[in-house]
């Protein structure tokens, strides 16, 4: 029977020459391996002017076996032959070992290799493999196989410890550097003075250590747990950036984030980081903390802010998304303004992570996000708002990878699944795995609630944490909505977190207003999604939508100006023909009767002047759906309707829309409450 063994590659964060000096100290005896009784050099030859060395040893090993077994085989020790081939020019050591004792019954062949790390020449790699072929061993073949496996495993585990031990011994003797081999032959074109090489090598190593600072203490305090291979990838990418990159080389924390985002693939990480550095320069991101000034609409109506740290030391950002007027903010500062605000928050997060790392003396490379969804409704699914959000997510994913440590979603309402379904596909899979959801009102619990991740004294007051002493309250004992939410714990320097609320339309940036003020406003990139129609008294505007996809979702979003308008959703199985006459409804034709041939899917909604309405309806069956708007009969004004509708395929949502069901319509169990 033949057994093969293979150890993983081990990495020593020392140059090959220093590792070789430590390796030589293993002979003739090694205190860490008492099984090795002695090693006799039987042949030792230098070749190529000292560049190569061939060494053969005969090693005496104690038999690591039970007493009775040793008595049966009649031996207390065995001999192995070892052949070492050292190439100082190539910086490799190949070791082959075979058994001399019982060679006719057992064949043991072991191959080991030390070599300079291919990506970081200042480090050394080691790999090891072995084969065991037991032909005949007195009927103890299986026992020998088990002992062989045990012996190989122990040797593999001890190998790294032994080298580290002797390197430590060398350091105690003041030997921290061994120069690379160099020919001293004057006729050798490649030859250079050995002492010169020593100085050059020492200088380059010191320079690399000064720039990288990748000793164990630095890594543990600033970067966290990394395998030697990951550390080598970090050094390789940093060197590549210094060699080829035209931008300033980022710090190790940033390089690590991009490496993790690309599974430590140096080439892919370099390209991603290069693109991001170019983006940072083009958008002056490095100065955004000093130059950005939040517009008044943000300071008064944006419901988010930094708030202490979580239990892992991560900076905590609190966002009351359910209280955010997405449409109001977009119409006030535009998508570019909202993106700039987001980037400023991300840069603040990076700075807070650096501060936490320094203060806590442990690596803090991510931040925590607490999102409160109380108040989330269909108005948050305003199509331009969702698309702007997706664009922002895409920008953040590209330029701030691996910065999100945990996302706590609290008080998620029934409407949340549709929003999550829309945006989750744009979020990196690794980031999605960090989302934790709390749908109920009570999210406080030490085992499986917020208190598992946040100190109880910093949980915001609107979630039942922190003292609310000092807050003005209304007649029901609740905190007044026109005041900021903040923490009243001792020594709290948290940013005030505004309650949010609707942005006054007086703050909206319109083309007419920008023209009057002389301010140039870039048109909203999604404004062409909306169509406009004017309605007079008793006029109808109807959209006839044929649905062949059961459980697809019909969504709508519209604004009403000047005059109140009534809005209704109908369904029918009959063939519908539009006349083009605004004073005639499609239901005015013969053989159409409400409750028999067509049905009201949503109750009629009165939409007031300057109101925005969003809604959705799960189309459970095939058929024709009609969105109908009609102008109030008692008016002499013209109503302006700005509208957009969209059908979301059932294949993309896999039933998540069922969470939108409500009793708002007696005729449709799949209707959702409309939101203004």
C-alpha positions in Angstrom: 0.0 0.0 0.0 1.2 3.5 -0.9 0.3 6.5 1.1 1.0 10.1 0.1 1.3 13.1 2.4 1.4 16.8 1.5 1.8 19.7 3.9 0.5 23.2 3.1 3.0 25.9 2.1 4.4 27.7 5.1 5.9 31.2 5.0 8.7 32.6 7.1 8.8 36.4 7.2 12.6 36.3 7.0 15.0 36.3 4.0 16.1 33.0 2.6 19.7 33.5 3.8 18.7 34.0 7.4 16.4 30.9 7.3 19.4 28.9 5.9 21.6 30.0 8.8 18.8 28.9 11.2 18.4 25.6 9.3 22.1 24.7 9.7 21.7 24.8 13.5 19.4 21.9 13.4 22.4 19.6 13.0 23.7 17.3 14.3 21.0 17.3 17.0 17.9 19.3 17.6 16.5 19.9 21.1 13.0 20.3 19.6 13.2 16.9 17.9 14.6 14.4 20.4 13.8 11.6 18.0 16.9 12.7 16.0 19.8 11.1 17.9 22.6 12.1 15.6 23.4 13.2 12.0 26.7 12.3 10.4 27.9 14.2 7.3 29.1 11.6 4.8 29.7 14.0 1.9 29.9 17.8 1.6 31.0 19.5 -1.6 30.9 23.1 -2.8 30.4 23.8 -6.5 30.3 26.9 -8.9 32.6 29.0 -6.7 30.5 28.4 -3.6 27.1 29.1 -5.3 26.0 25.5 -4.8 26.5 23.0 -2.1 25.8 19.3 -2.1 25.5 17.7 1.4 24.7 14.1 2.3 24.0 13.0 5.9 23.3 9.7 7.6 20.8 10.4 10.4 20.1 8.1 13.4 16.4 8.3 14.6 14.9 6.7 17.6 12.0 4.3 16.8 8.8 6.1 18.0 6.7 3.0 18.6 5.3 1.0 21.5 7.7 -1.1 23.5 6.3 -4.5 22.4 6.5 -3.4 18.8 10.1 -2.4 19.1 10.9 -5.8 20.7 9.2 -7.6 17.9 11.2 -5.9 15.2 14.3 -6.0 17.3 15.3 -2.3 16.8 15.4 0.8 19.0 16.5 3.1 16.2 16.7 3.4 12.4 18.8 5.2 9.9 17.8 7.6 7.2 19.8 9.1 4.3 19.4 12.8 3.6 20.6 14.6 0.5 20.6 18.4 0.5 21.1 20.6 -2.7 21.6 24.2 -1.8 21.6 26.9 -4.6 22.5 30.3 -3.1 22.2 32.0 -6.5 18.7 30.7 -7.1 18.0 30.9 -3.3 16.6 27.4 -3.0 17.3 24.3 -0.8 16.0 20.9 -2.0 16.0 18.1 0.5 15.4 14.4 -0.2 15.4 11.8 2.5 15.0 8.0 2.2 15.1 5.2 4.8 18.1 2.9 5.0 16.7 0.5 7.6 14.1 -2.0 6.3 14.5 -0.5 2.8 13.5 -3.9 1.3 10.2 -3.9 3.2 9.3 -0.2 3.5 10.1 2.6 1.1 9.9 6.1 2.7 10.7 9.1 0.4 10.4 12.6 1.7 11.0 15.8 -0.3 11.2 19.3 1.3 11.9 22.6 -0.3 12.9 26.1 1.0 12.8 28.9 -1.5 12.5 32.7 -1.7 8.9 33.8 -1.8 7.9 34.4 -5.5 6.1 37.7 -4.7 8.2 38.9 -1.8 11.9 38.1 -2.0 12.4 39.2 1.7 10.3 36.1 2.8 10.9 32.4 2.5 8.5 29.6 1.6 8.6 25.9 2.7 6.7 22.9 1.4 7.0 19.3 2.3 5.7 16.0 0.8 6.2 12.3 1.4 5.3 8.8 0.2 5.1 5.7 2.3 5.1 2.3 0.5 4.8 -0.6 2.9 5.5 -3.8 1.0 5.7 -6.3 3.8 6.3 -5.7 7.5 5.7 -8.8 9.5 2.0 -8.4 9.3 2.1 -5.0 10.9 1.5 -3.0 7.7 -1.5 -1.1 9.0 0.2 -0.2 12.3 3.2 1.0 10.4 1.0 3.2 8.2 -0.6 4.8 11.3 2.7 5.4 12.9 4.1 6.9 9.7 1.1 9.3 9.5 1.6 10.3 13.1 5.3 10.8 12.6 4.9 12.9 9.5 2.2 15.1 11.1 4.4 15.8 14.2 7.4 16.6 12.0 5.3 19.0 9.9 3.9 20.8 12.9 7.3 21.2 14.5 9.1 22.4 11.4 8.1 26.0 11.6 8.7 26.2 15.4 12.2 24.9 15.0 13.2 27.5 12.4 11.6 30.3 14.5 13.5 29.0 17.5 16.9 29.2 15.8 16.2 32.6 14.2 15.4 33.8 17.7 18.7 32.3 18.8 20.5 34.1 16.0 18.9 37.4 17.0 20.1 37.0 20.6 23.6 36.7 19.2 23.1 39.9 17.3 22.7 38.3 13.9 19.7 39.8 12.2 20.9 39.8 8.6 22.8 37.4 6.4 23.9 38.9 3.0 22.9 37.3 -0.2 25.5 35.2 -1.9 27.6 37.0 -4.5 30.6 35.8 -6.6 34.0 37.3 -5.8 35.5 36.1 -9.1 36.8 39.1 -10.9 36.2 37.4 -14.2 32.6 36.8 -13.4 30.5 39.4 -15.2 27.7 39.0 -12.6 30.1 39.2 -9.7 30.0 42.0 -7.2 31.8 42.6 -4.0 30.3 40.6 -1.2 30.5 43.3 1.4 28.9 45.7 -1.0 26.1 43.2 -1.6 25.7 42.9 2.2 25.3 46.7 2.6 23.0 47.0 -0.5 20.8 44.1 0.6 20.7 45.3 4.2 19.7 48.8 3.0 17.0 47.5 0.7 15.5 45.3 3.5 15.6 48.1 6.0 13.9 50.4 3.4 11.2 47.9 2.8 10.6 47.4 6.5 10.5 51.1 7.1 7.9 51.6 4.4 5.8 48.6 5.0 6.2 48.3 8.8 4.8 44.8 8.4 6.1 43.3 11.6 3.8 41.1 13.7 3.0 43.9 16.2 2.1 46.4 13.5 -0.2 43.9 11.8 -2.0 42.8 15.0 -2.6 46.4 16.0 -3.5 47.9 12.6 -4.6 45.2 10.1 -5.9 42.3 12.1 -5.3 38.6 11.6 -3.6 37.8 8.3 -2.0 34.7 6.9 1.6 34.9 5.8 0.4 34.6 2.2 -2.0 37.4 2.6 0.8 39.6 4.1 2.9 38.8 1.1 0.1 39.9 -1.2 -0.1 43.1 0.7 3.6 43.7 0.2 3.4 42.8 -3.5 0.5 45.1 -4.2 2.2 48.0 -2.3 5.3 47.5 -4.3 3.3 47.4 -7.5 1.5 50.6 -6.6 4.8 52.4 -5.9 6.3 51.1 -9.2 3.4 51.7 -11.6 0.9 53.9 -9.9 0.8 57.6 -10.8 -1.2 58.5 -7.7 -0.1 58.7 -4.0 0.3 55.2 -2.5 -2.5 54.6 0.0 -2.0 53.3 3.5 -2.0 49.6 4.4 -5.6 49.7 5.7 -6.9 50.9 2.3 -4.8 48.4 0.4 -6.0 45.6 2.6 -9.7 46.5 1.9 -9.2 46.3 -1.8 -7.3 43.0 -1.5 -10.1 41.5 0.5 -12.7 42.7 -2.0 -10.9 40.7 -4.7 -10.0 37.7 -2.6 -6.3 38.8 -2.4 -5.9 38.6 -6.2 -3.1 41.2 -6.7 -3.9 41.9 -10.3 -7.6 42.5 -9.8 -7.0 44.4 -6.6 -4.5 46.7 -8.3 -7.0 47.5 -11.1 -9.8 48.2 -8.7 -7.6 50.3 -6.5 -6.1 52.2 -9.5 -9.6 53.0 -10.8 -10.6 54.2 -7.3 -7.5 56.4 -6.9 -8.2 58.0 -10.2 -11.8 58.6 -9.2 -10.7 60.1 -5.9 -8.4 62.6 -7.7 -11.0 63.6 -10.3 -13.5 64.3 -7.5 -11.1 65.8 -5.0 -12.2 63.2 -2.4 -9.0 63.6 -0.3 -10.2 67.1 0.7 -13.9 66.5 1.1 -13.7 66.5 4.9 -12.2 70.0 4.8 -14.2 71.4 1.9 -17.7 69.9 2.2 -20.4 72.1 3.8 -23.8 70.5 4.3 -26.6 72.5 2.7 -29.3 73.8 5.1 -31.8 71.3 3.8 -29.4 68.5 4.9 -28.7 69.9 8.3 -32.5 70.4 8.9 -34.0 67.4 7.2 -31.4 64.6 6.8 -32.1 62.0 9.6 -28.6 60.5 10.1 -25.5 60.9 12.2 -22.5 59.2 13.9 -23.3 57.8 17.4 -20.6 56.2 19.6 -19.2 52.7 18.8 -20.6 49.2 18.8 -19.3 46.5 21.1 -16.5 45.6 18.7 -15.3 49.2 18.6 -16.7 50.0 15.2 -18.0 53.6 14.7 -21.8 53.5 14.6 -23.9 55.5 12.1 -27.6 55.8 12.7 -29.9 56.5 9.8 -33.7 56.9 10.2 -34.5 56.0 6.6 -38.2 55.7 7.3 -38.2 59.4 8.3 -36.3 60.5 5.2 -38.0 62.4 2.4 -36.1 60.9 -0.5 -38.0 62.9 -3.1 -37.7 66.2 -1.2 -33.9 65.8 -0.8 -33.4 64.8 -4.4 -35.4 67.7 -5.7 -33.6 70.1 -3.3 -30.0 69.0 -3.7 -30.1 66.6 -6.7 -28.5 63.2 -7.0 -25.0 64.8 -7.1 -25.7 66.6 -3.8 -27.0 63.4 -2.2 -23.9 61.5 -3.5 -21.6 64.2 -2.1 -23.2 63.9 1.3 -22.8 60.1 1.2 -19.1 60.3 0.3 -18.6 62.8 3.1 -20.1 60.3 5.5 -17.9 57.5 4.1 -14.8 59.6 4.6 -15.9 60.5 8.1 -16.2 56.7 8.7 -12.6 56.1 7.5 -11.3 58.8 9.9 -13.3 57.4 12.8 -12.0 53.9 12.1 -8.4 55.2 12.2 -9.2 57.1 15.5 -10.7 53.9 17.0 -7.7 51.8 15.9 -5.4 54.2 17.6 -7.5 54.7 20.7 -8.4 51.0 21.3 -5.0 49.7 20.1 -6.7 47.1 18.0 -7.6 47.1 14.3 -10.9 48.7 13.5 -11.4 48.5 9.7 -15.1 48.6 9.4 -18.1 50.6 10.7 -21.6 49.6 11.9 -24.8 51.0 10.4 -28.1 51.1 12.3 -31.1 51.7 10.0 -34.5 52.5 11.5 -37.3 51.8 9.0 -40.2 53.0 11.1 -42.3 55.1 8.7 -41.0 53.4 5.5 -43.8 53.4 2.9 -44.4 53.3 -0.8 -43.3 56.9 -1.1 -39.7 55.7 -0.5 -40.1 53.6 -3.7 -40.2 56.7 -5.8 -38.5 55.5 -9.0 -35.9 58.3 -9.4 -35.1 58.0 -5.7 -34.6 54.2 -6.0 -32.4 54.6 -9.1 -30.4 57.4 -7.4 -29.9 55.1 -4.4 -28.7 52.3 -6.7 -26.2 54.7 -8.4 -24.9 55.8 -4.9 -24.6 52.2 -3.8 -22.6 51.3 -6.9 -20.2 54.2 -6.3 -19.7 53.3 -2.7 -19.2 49.6 -3.5 -16.4 50.5 -6.0 -14.5 52.9 -3.8 -15.2 51.9 -0.2 -15.1 48.1 -0.3 -15.0 46.0 2.9 -15.8 49.0 5.1 -19.2 47.8 6.3 -18.9 45.5 9.3 -22.5 45.1 10.3 -25.9 46.5 9.2 -28.7 46.5 11.8 -32.1 46.9 10.2 -34.7 47.7 12.8 -38.5 48.1 12.8 -38.8 46.8 9.2 -42.4 47.2 8.0 -44.3 45.1 5.5 -43.3 47.3 2.6 -39.6 46.7 3.2 -39.2 43.4 1.1 -39.9 45.2 -2.1 -37.2 47.8 -1.4 -34.8 45.1 -0.3 -35.5 43.1 -3.4 -34.8 46.1 -5.6 -31.5 47.1 -4.0 -30.0 43.8 -2.7 -28.8 42.6 -6.1 -26.6 45.7 -6.3 -24.9 45.0 -3.0 -21.9 42.8 -2.8 -22.7 39.3 -1.6 -20.3 39.5 1.3 -21.8 42.8 2.4 -25.4 41.3 2.2 -24.3 38.6 4.6 -23.7 41.3 7.2 -27.3 42.5 7.3 -29.4 41.6 10.4 -33.1 42.3 10.4 -35.5 43.1 13.3 -39.0 43.4 12.0 -40.9 44.0 15.3 -41.1 47.0 17.5 -39.2 45.4 20.4 -35.6 45.0 19.1 -34.0 45.1 22.5 -32.7 41.8 23.8 -29.3 40.9 25.2 -29.2 37.5 23.4 -30.7 38.1 19.9 -31.5 41.8 19.8 -29.5 45.1 19.5 -28.0 44.7 22.9 -26.0 41.8 21.5 -24.1 44.2 19.3 -24.5 47.6 20.9 -23.9 48.7 24.5 -27.3 49.2 26.1 -26.4 52.8 27.2 -25.9 54.0 23.6 -29.0 52.5 22.1 -30.9 55.5 20.7 -33.9 56.8 22.6 -36.4 56.2 19.8 -35.6 52.4 20.1 -36.2 52.4 23.8 -32.6 53.0 24.9 -30.8 56.1 26.4 -32.4 58.5 28.7 -34.9 60.9 27.2 -34.7 63.3 30.0 -34.9 66.9 28.8 -36.9 66.2 25.6 -40.0 68.3 25.1 -43.0 65.9 24.8 -46.4 66.2 23.3 -49.7 65.5 25.1 -49.2 61.7 24.8 -45.8 61.7 26.5 -44.0 61.2 23.2 -41.0 63.2 22.1 -42.0 66.1 19.9 -41.1 65.3 16.2 -39.7 68.8 15.6 -36.7 68.2 17.9 -33.5 66.4 17.2 -32.9 62.9 18.5 -29.7 62.6 20.5 -28.1 60.6 23.3 -28.1 62.0 26.8 -25.6 59.5 28.2 -22.6 60.9 30.0 -19.6 62.1 28.0 -21.6 61.9 24.7 -20.3 63.9 21.8 -22.6 62.4 19.3 -23.8 64.3 16.2 -27.3 65.5 16.6 -29.6 63.2 14.5 -32.5 65.0 13.0 -36.0 63.5 13.1 -36.2 64.0 9.3 -39.7 64.7 7.9 -40.9 66.2 4.7 -38.7 68.8 2.9 -40.8 71.9 2.2 -41.4 72.4 -1.5 -40.2 75.9 -1.1 -36.7 74.4 -1.0 -37.1 72.4 -4.2 -34.7 73.5 -7.0 -36.7 74.1 -10.2 -35.6 75.3 -13.6 -37.6 78.5 -13.2 -36.2 79.2 -9.7 -32.6 78.6 -10.9 -33.1 80.9 -13.9 -34.4 83.6 -11.6 -31.5 83.3 -9.2 -28.9 82.9 -11.9 -27.9 79.5 -10.4 -27.2 76.8 -12.9 -28.9 73.5 -12.0 -28.2 70.3 -13.8 -31.5 68.6 -15.0 -32.4 65.5 -12.9 -31.2 62.5 -14.9 -34.6 60.7 -14.3 -36.9 63.6 -15.1 -37.6 62.2 -18.6 -39.2 59.1 -16.9 -42.3 61.2 -16.1 -45.0 62.1 -18.6 -47.4 65.0 -18.2 -51.1 65.4 -19.0 -53.6 68.2 -18.3 -57.1 67.5 -17.1 -60.1 69.8 -17.0 -63.4 69.3 -15.1 -65.0 65.9 -15.7 -62.2 64.7 -17.9 -60.6 61.2 -17.6 -57.1 60.0 -18.1 -56.7 56.2 -18.2 -53.8 53.9 -18.7 -54.8 50.5 -20.1 -52.3 47.8 -19.1 -52.5 44.2 -20.3 -51.0 41.7 -17.8 -49.9 38.2 -18.9 -47.6 37.6 -15.9 -49.5 36.5 -12.8 -48.1 37.9 -9.5 -46.1 40.6 -11.3 -46.3 44.0 -9.5 -47.8 47.2 -11.0 -46.3 50.3 -9.4 -47.2 54.0 -9.9 -45.9 57.4 -8.9 -47.5 60.7 -9.7 -47.7 64.3 -8.7 -50.8 66.5 -8.8 -50.7 70.3 -9.3 -53.4 73.0 -9.3 -56.5 70.9 -8.9 -57.5 67.9 -6.8 -57.7 64.6 -8.8 -59.4 61.2 -8.0 -57.3 58.1 -8.6 -58.6 54.5 -9.0 -57.3 51.1 -10.1 -59.6 48.7 -12.0 -59.3 45.2 -13.4 -61.3 43.4 -16.1 -61.1 40.3 -18.3 -63.0 42.1 -21.2 -61.4 43.6 -24.3 -60.9 47.3 -23.7 -60.7 49.9 -26.5 -59.5 53.4 -25.8 -61.4 56.2 -27.6 -59.0 59.0 -27.1 -61.8 61.2 -25.8 -60.9 62.7 -22.4 -64.6 63.1 -21.5 -65.3 59.4 -22.1 -64.1 56.5 -19.9 -63.2 53.1 -21.2 -66.0 51.7 -19.0 -68.7 53.8 -20.7 -69.0 51.1 -23.4 -71.7 48.6 -23.7 -71.7 45.3 -21.6 -69.4 46.8 -18.9 -70.8 46.8 -15.4 -68.8 47.4 -12.2 -68.8 44.3 -10.0 -69.6 42.0 -12.9 -67.4 42.6 -15.9 -64.9 44.9 -14.2 -63.8 45.4 -10.6 -62.3 48.1 -8.5 -58.9 46.8 -7.3 -58.1 49.9 -5.2 -60.5 52.2 -3.5 -60.7 55.7 -5.0 -58.2 58.0 -3.6 -58.6 61.8 -3.5 -55.2 63.4 -4.4 -54.8 67.0 -3.3 -53.0 69.8 -5.0 -49.1 69.5 -4.8 -49.3 65.9 -3.3 -47.1 63.1 -4.4 -48.6 59.6 -4.4 -46.8 56.2 -4.8 -48.3 52.8 -4.7 -48.1 49.2 -5.9 -50.5 46.4 -6.7 -49.7 42.7 -7.0 -51.5 41.6 -10.2 -52.4 38.1 -9.0 -54.2 37.1 -12.3 -53.9 37.8 -16.0 -56.2 40.4 -17.4 -56.4 44.1 -18.1 -55.6 46.7 -15.5 -56.7 50.3 -15.7 -55.1 53.3 -13.9 -57.7 56.0 -13.9 -57.4 59.7 -13.0 -60.4 62.1 -13.2 -60.5 65.8 -12.5 -62.9 67.2 -9.9 -66.2 68.3 -11.7 -66.5 71.5 -9.7 -63.5 73.4 -11.0 -62.6 75.9 -13.7 -58.8 75.3 -13.3 -56.6 72.8 -15.2 -55.0 70.0 -13.3 -51.5 68.9 -14.2 -50.7 65.3 -13.7 -47.0 64.1 -13.7 -47.0 60.3 -13.8 -44.8 57.2 -14.1 -45.7 53.6 -13.9 -43.7 50.4 -14.1 -44.4 46.6 -14.1 -42.0 44.5 -11.9 -41.7 41.0 -13.3 -42.8 38.2 -11.0 -39.7 36.2 -11.8 -37.5 38.8 -10.1 -39.3 38.9 -6.8 -40.2 35.3 -6.1 -43.2 36.0 -3.9 -41.6 38.7 -1.7 -44.5 41.0 -2.6 -46.9 39.0 -0.5 -45.6 41.0 2.5 -47.4 44.0 1.0 -50.8 42.5 1.4 -53.4 44.5 3.4 -57.1 44.8 3.9 -57.2 48.2 2.3 -59.3 46.8 -0.6 -62.2 44.5 0.1 -61.9 43.0 -3.4 -58.1 42.4 -3.6 -56.2 40.6 -0.9 -53.0 41.6 -2.8 -53.4 45.4 -2.7 -51.0 47.6 -0.9 -51.7 50.8 1.0 -50.9 53.9 -1.1 -48.6 56.5 0.4 -48.5 60.2 -0.2 
